[in-house]
């Protein structure tokens, strides 16, 4: 059964005319990959800059070097790195809530005052009182929400009051305290008291995936622009060859007019063809300049000056191979950063639901405390009594509070549950989108390969058609118009072949991006 003609074949038939249609029909009955593709000579050589644009020493550039330059210097990637560093710092800051806290305080006071009772002295007496107090505390918040405190205090009091225990009194105390939320704020779910730390960790992971996404998109964009520049330069070479053919045809036409073979009016057609080729050259140079600017912009500042040319050193190669769709889909589902992001979103949504549900519970806090005291007229004696644990005390208590209406808590819970359902739905939608994207990328890759073979076939026909037409012109049975048409056909077929090769390379990059393998295949590692 005859295969349908692709748009490339159809356009080529229109360009080449009846002489090519029969060959195209014969080719369409053959398998698409009947022969292996070989780069023609006009593509195999690396591109060169036009003399008019070679104002200085150009920047020679391999594709891998261009990718590495963009990864290091692209401003978008640089901004994403700053964002990642900011979120990493936020993760570090969130851990500070569970760091031990040390406090130190000191107070001194003196007073001269009359007695407050007859036991202290006479009404007209003035008594001196002095105090010095020192307190050292160590506090720790545990991931369970438990608040621990260890406090040591020392007080020295001097007094001339008659009721004073001693003229100099030293009191030392040591107190260990514990406060634990039993319901709201804990409820035996370790995620609730550590929610801030967990959110900061998830945010940092999301930032690393955002950087990976940005890098992958930039690598694809760099490669596309690199091949656009190659296409512009090789297109200029094709147009230069077409211009040379037009100049040779004009010279030949003048000779035949001088010899009386052709009428002088045929010179108009030859000169018109030459003018068209010169216009095409001007457009080709403008396209090169635009391609250089676009590539330089994505490489980032500092890679080259705006006036300096960029000379790519590679030409598009062609590698054909079958793609296992099932394996490609499995790879995409496991490697695509977007899916990994949705998994983190689902974890965060689940955490938010747990925290919101916990907020509905009553507040029930357990307080425990144990303390010992030492008191005497000297510090040594007070510390000795403190160490004996004879003067000791302990306490235990529960504190309960509740907001029965629960309007805010129920609203927050429903909002968190809706966000969780949205996260699940987004993941399902993204999985479907990725499958469609991978299938589309594979079809584009296969279509691009077919277009390369078709373009090569009709470029070969265009070359032979031009040779035939030139011989017919020399034999006097053709015209400048037909020769110019065949020259245009040849230039168009070569540009089509170049475009097909570049499109195939871009399709390969797009397929690697769709399956999540682009950075890995380029040897780029993203710091987490």
C-alpha positions in Angstrom: 0.0 0.0 0.0 1.4 3.4 -1.0 2.4 5.6 1.9 1.0 9.2 2.1 3.4 11.9 1.0 4.7 14.0 3.8 4.6 17.8 3.5 8.3 17.9 2.8 7.9 15.5 -0.2 4.9 17.4 -1.5 6.7 20.8 -1.4 9.8 19.2 -3.0 7.7 17.8 -5.8 6.2 21.3 -6.4 9.7 22.8 -6.5 11.3 20.2 -8.7 8.5 19.9 -11.1 7.4 16.9 -13.3 11.0 15.5 -13.6 11.0 14.7 -9.9 7.4 13.6 -9.4 7.9 10.1 -10.8 11.1 9.6 -8.7 9.2 10.8 -5.6 6.4 8.3 -6.3 8.9 5.5 -6.7 10.6 6.6 -3.4 7.3 6.7 -1.6 6.7 3.0 -2.3 10.1 2.1 -0.7 10.7 1.7 3.0 11.4 5.0 4.8 14.9 3.8 5.8 15.9 1.9 2.7 19.4 3.4 2.8 21.5 4.8 5.6 21.8 8.6 5.7 25.2 10.2 5.1 26.0 13.8 5.7 26.7 15.5 2.4 29.9 17.5 1.9 28.3 20.9 2.1 27.1 20.0 5.7 30.0 17.9 6.9 32.5 20.8 7.2 32.2 23.1 10.2 30.5 26.5 9.5 32.5 29.7 8.9 31.7 33.3 9.6 30.9 35.6 6.6 33.9 37.9 5.9 31.7 40.9 6.6 30.8 39.7 10.1 34.3 38.5 11.0 35.3 41.9 12.5 37.6 40.3 15.1 38.6 37.0 16.7 35.4 35.0 17.1 34.6 32.9 20.1 35.0 29.2 19.0 32.3 27.2 20.7 31.6 23.5 21.1 28.1 22.5 22.0 29.2 21.1 25.4 31.1 24.2 26.2 28.0 26.3 25.3 25.9 24.2 27.7 28.4 24.5 30.5 28.7 28.2 30.0 25.0 28.7 30.3 24.7 26.4 33.4 27.4 28.6 35.1 26.5 32.0 33.7 22.8 32.1 32.8 21.1 34.8 34.8 17.9 32.8 35.3 19.9 29.9 36.7 21.8 32.3 38.9 18.6 33.7 40.4 17.3 30.1 41.0 20.6 29.3 42.8 20.1 32.3 45.1 16.5 31.2 45.8 17.8 27.7 46.7 20.5 29.2 49.0 17.8 31.3 50.7 15.6 28.3 51.3 18.5 26.3 52.6 19.2 29.1 55.0 15.6 29.0 56.1 15.9 25.3 56.8 19.0 26.1 59.0 17.0 28.8 60.8 14.1 26.5 61.5 16.4 24.1 63.2 17.3 26.9 65.6 14.0 26.3 67.5 15.5 23.0 68.8 18.8 24.4 69.9 19.6 24.8 73.6 19.2 28.3 74.9 21.4 29.7 77.7 20.3 32.7 79.9 22.2 34.6 82.5 20.9 37.4 84.8 22.3 39.4 87.7 20.6 42.0 90.0 21.9 44.2 92.8 19.9 46.3 95.1 20.3 48.5 98.3 17.7 50.2 100.4 17.6 52.4 103.6 14.1 52.2 105.1 12.2 52.3 108.5 10.9 49.1 109.9 7.6 47.8 108.8 6.7 46.3 112.3 7.8 46.7 115.9 9.6 43.4 115.6 12.1 44.9 113.2 12.9 48.0 115.4 11.8 51.4 116.6 9.7 53.7 114.4 12.4 56.3 114.0 15.2 53.8 113.0 16.5 53.3 109.5 17.7 49.9 108.5 20.0 48.9 105.6 19.2 46.1 103.3 21.3 44.8 100.4 20.8 42.0 97.8 22.7 40.4 95.0 21.1 37.7 92.9 22.5 35.6 90.0 20.5 33.2 87.9 21.7 30.8 85.2 19.3 28.9 83.0 19.5 26.3 80.3 16.5 25.6 78.2 15.8 23.0 75.5 12.9 22.4 73.2 12.7 18.7 72.0 11.1 17.6 68.7 8.2 16.2 70.7 7.3 19.7 71.8 8.7 19.0 75.3 10.1 22.1 77.0 12.9 21.3 79.5 14.5 23.9 81.8 17.3 23.7 84.3 17.7 26.8 86.5 20.3 27.6 89.1 20.0 30.8 91.3 22.1 32.3 94.0 21.1 35.2 96.3 23.1 37.1 98.9 21.1 39.3 101.3 22.4 41.6 104.0 20.1 43.2 106.5 20.2 45.1 109.8 16.6 44.4 110.6 16.0 42.7 114.0 13.9 40.0 112.3 16.6 39.1 109.8 17.7 35.4 109.9 21.3 36.4 109.6 23.1 39.7 108.9 24.3 37.8 105.8 22.1 35.2 104.2 23.1 33.1 101.2 20.4 31.1 99.4 21.1 28.7 96.6 18.5 26.8 94.6 18.4 24.3 91.6 15.2 23.7 89.7 14.4 21.2 86.9 11.1 21.8 85.0 9.3 20.0 82.2 6.2 21.1 80.2 4.6 18.8 77.7 1.5 19.3 75.6 -0.6 16.2 75.6 -3.3 17.0 73.1 -3.2 20.2 71.1 0.4 20.7 69.9 1.3 17.1 70.2 -1.4 14.4 70.5 1.4 11.7 70.2 2.0 12.8 66.5 5.6 13.8 66.2 4.9 15.7 63.0 2.8 18.4 64.7 5.5 20.0 67.0 8.1 19.7 64.2 5.8 21.1 61.5 7.9 24.2 60.9 11.1 22.2 60.4 9.4 19.8 58.1 7.9 22.6 56.0 11.3 24.2 55.7 12.9 20.9 54.6 10.2 20.4 52.0 10.7 24.0 50.8 14.4 23.4 50.4 13.7 20.2 48.4 11.3 22.0 46.2 13.9 24.7 45.5 16.4 22.0 44.4 13.9 20.6 42.0 13.1 24.1 40.7 16.8 24.6 40.0 16.8 21.2 38.1 13.9 22.3 36.1 15.5 25.6 35.2 18.7 24.0 34.3 17.0 21.4 32.0 15.0 24.1 30.3 18.1 26.3 29.8 20.1 23.3 28.4 17.4 22.7 25.9 17.2 26.4 25.0 21.0 26.6 24.6 21.2 23.6 22.3 18.3 24.9 20.2 19.9 28.3 19.8 23.3 26.7 19.1 21.8 24.8 16.2 19.9 27.8 15.0 23.2 29.6 14.7 24.7 26.6 12.8 21.7 26.6 10.5 22.0 30.4 9.9 25.7 30.0 9.1 25.3 27.0 6.9 22.3 28.7 5.2 24.6 31.6 4.4 27.0 29.1 2.8 24.2 27.7 0.7 23.1 31.1 -0.4 26.7 32.0 -1.2 26.9 28.9 -3.4 23.7 29.8 -5.1 25.0 33.4 -5.6 28.1 31.9 -7.3 26.0 29.8 -9.6 24.0 32.9 -10.5 27.2 34.8 -11.3 28.5 32.0 -13.4 25.2 31.8 -15.3 25.3 35.5 -15.9 28.8 35.2 -17.3 27.8 32.3 -19.5 24.7 34.2 -20.7 26.8 37.2 -21.7 29.2 34.9 -23.7 26.3 33.3 -25.5 24.8 36.7 -26.3 28.1 37.9 -27.6 28.3 34.8 -29.8 24.8 35.3 -31.1 23.3 32.2 -29.6 21.0 34.0 -27.3 19.1 37.3 -27.7 20.2 40.3 -25.6 16.8 40.1 -23.7 17.9 37.0 -21.9 20.4 39.1 -19.9 17.5 40.6 -17.9 16.5 37.2 -16.5 20.1 36.3 -15.5 20.6 39.7 -13.9 17.3 39.4 -12.1 18.3 36.0 -10.7 21.6 37.5 -9.5 19.8 40.3 -7.7 17.5 37.8 -6.0 20.6 35.9 -4.8 22.2 39.0 -3.5 19.0 39.9 -1.5 19.0 36.4 0.0 22.6 36.9 1.1 21.7 40.1 2.9 18.9 38.3 4.7 21.2 35.4 5.6 23.7 37.8 7.3 20.9 39.5 9.3 19.7 36.0 10.4 23.3 35.2 11.6 23.5 38.4 13.6 20.1 37.7 15.3 21.1 34.1 16.1 24.4 35.2 17.6 22.7 37.7 19.9 20.1 35.2 21.1 22.8 32.6 21.9 25.0 35.1 23.6 22.1 36.3 25.8 21.3 32.9 27.1 25.0 32.1 27.8 25.0 34.9 30.3 27.2 38.0 30.8 30.9 37.7 30.6 31.0 35.0 27.9 31.8 37.3 25.1 31.4 41.0 24.0 28.4 41.9 22.0 30.5 42.9 19.1 32.4 39.6 19.1 31.2 36.8 16.8 30.5 33.3 18.0 31.7 30.4 15.8 30.1 27.0 16.5 32.5 24.2 15.7 30.0 21.4 15.3 27.5 20.4 12.6 24.3 18.5 13.2 24.9 14.8 13.1 22.2 12.2 12.5 21.7 9.2 14.7 18.7 7.0 14.2 17.4 4.4 16.5 14.2 2.9 17.8 12.7 4.2 21.1 11.1 1.9 23.6 7.9 3.8 24.4 7.1 1.7 27.5 10.6 2.2 29.0 10.5 5.9 28.0 7.3 6.4 29.9 8.6 4.6 33.0 11.7 6.7 32.9 9.8 9.9 32.7 7.4 9.0 35.5 10.4 8.3 37.8 12.8 11.1 36.8 10.7 14.2 35.9 11.2 16.9 38.5 7.7 18.0 38.2 6.4 14.7 39.5 8.9 14.7 42.4 7.6 18.2 43.2 4.0 16.9 43.4 5.1 14.2 45.7 6.5 16.8 48.1 3.3 18.8 47.7 1.3 15.8 48.8 3.5 15.3 51.8 3.1 18.9 52.8 -0.6 18.8 52.3 -0.8 15.7 54.5 1.2 17.5 57.1 -1.1 20.5 56.9 -4.1 18.3 57.4 -2.5 16.7 60.5 -1.7 20.1 62.0 -5.1 21.5 61.3 -6.8 18.4 62.8 -4.6 18.7 65.9 -5.7 22.3 66.3 -9.2 21.1 67.0 -8.1 19.4 70.2 -8.3 21.0 73.7 -5.1 22.3 75.1 -3.9 20.0 77.9 -0.4 20.7 79.2 1.5 18.7 81.8 3.9 20.6 84.1 6.5 18.8 86.3 9.1 20.5 88.5 11.7 19.3 91.0 13.9 21.6 93.0 16.4 21.7 95.9 17.4 24.6 98.1 20.4 25.4 100.3 20.6 28.3 102.7 23.1 29.4 105.3 25.3 32.3 106.3 28.1 31.3 103.9 28.1 30.2 100.3 30.0 27.0 101.2 27.5 26.0 103.8 24.6 26.9 101.5 26.0 24.8 98.6 26.7 21.9 101.0 23.0 21.9 102.1 22.0 22.1 98.4 24.0 19.0 97.6 22.5 17.1 100.5 19.0 17.3 98.8 17.4 17.6 102.3 15.5 20.8 101.4 13.6 19.7 98.3 10.3 20.1 96.7 8.4 18.8 93.7 5.2 19.7 91.9 3.0 18.3 89.1 0.0 19.9 87.4 -2.3 19.9 84.4 -3.5 23.0 82.6 -6.6 22.7 80.4 -8.1 25.1 77.9 -10.5 24.8 75.0 -12.5 26.8 72.5 -15.7 24.8 72.0 -17.0 26.6 68.9 -14.0 25.5 66.8 -14.9 27.8 63.9 -11.4 28.7 63.0 -10.1 25.2 63.5 -12.8 23.6 61.3 -12.3 26.1 58.6 -8.5 25.5 58.6 -9.0 21.8 58.5 -11.4 21.9 55.6 -9.0 24.2 53.7 -6.1 21.8 54.3 -8.2 18.8 53.2 -9.2 20.7 50.0 -5.5 21.5 49.3 -4.7 17.8 49.8 -7.3 16.7 47.3 -6.0 19.3 44.9 -2.5 18.0 45.3 -3.6 14.5 44.5 -5.5 15.7 41.4 -2.6 17.7 40.2 -0.3 14.7 40.4 -2.8 12.6 38.4 -3.1 15.4 35.8 0.6 15.8 35.6 1.1 12.1 35.0 -1.3 12.2 32.1 0.3 15.3 30.7 3.8 13.8 30.9 2.6 10.7 29.1 1.1 12.8 26.3 4.3 14.9 26.2 6.6 11.8 25.9 4.4 10.3 23.2 4.4 13.6 21.3 8.2 14.0 21.7 8.6 10.5 20.3 6.4 11.1 17.3 8.2 14.4 16.6 11.6 12.5 16.7 10.3 9.8 14.3 8.8 12.5 12.0 12.1 14.5 12.1 14.1 11.3 11.1 11.7 10.7 8.1 12.0 14.3 7.0 15.8 14.0 7.0 15.7 11.0 4.6 13.1 12.8 2.4 15.0 16.0 2.3 18.2 14.2 1.4 16.5 12.3 -1.4 15.1 15.4 -3.0 18.3 17.4 -2.5 20.0 14.6 -4.6 17.2 15.0 -7.2 17.7 18.8 -7.2 21.4 18.4 -7.8 20.8 16.1 -10.8 18.0 18.2 -12.1 20.3 21.3 -12.2 23.0 19.3 -14.0 20.5 18.3 -16.6 19.1 21.8 -17.0 22.6 23.3 -17.4 23.5 20.8 -20.1 20.2 21.6 -21.9 21.0 25.3 -21.6 24.4 24.7 -23.2 22.7 22.7 -26.0 20.3 25.7 -26.6 17.2 23.8 -25.6 16.6 25.5 -22.2 16.4 29.0 -20.9 17.8 31.2 -18.1 14.5 31.0 -16.4 14.6 27.2 -16.1 18.2 27.2 -15.0 17.4 29.8 -12.4 14.5 27.8 -11.2 16.6 24.7 -10.8 19.2 26.7 -8.9 16.5 27.9 -6.6 15.3 24.3 -6.2 18.8 23.2 -5.2 19.3 26.0 -2.7 15.8 25.3 -1.2 16.4 21.6 -1.0 19.8 22.1 0.8 18.2 24.5 3.2 15.4 22.0 3.8 17.9 19.3 4.5 19.8 21.5 6.9 16.5 22.4 8.6 15.5 18.8 8.8 18.8 17.8 10.5 18.6 20.7 13.0 14.9 19.8 13.7 16.0 16.2 14.3 18.7 17.3 16.8 16.1 19.6 18.5 13.6 16.8 18.6 16.2 14.5 20.2 16.9 17.1 22.9 13.1 17.6 23.5 12.6 13.8 23.8 15.4 13.7 26.4 13.8 16.6 28.3 10.4 14.9 28.2 11.8 11.7 29.7 13.8 13.6 32.4 17.2 12.3 31.1 18.5 15.6 29.6 20.8 16.7 32.5 22.0 13.1 33.2 23.0 12.6 29.5 24.8 15.9 29.5 26.7 15.0 32.7 25.2 17.8 34.7 24.7 17.3 38.4 22.4 19.6 40.4 23.4 20.2 44.0 20.6 19.3 46.4 
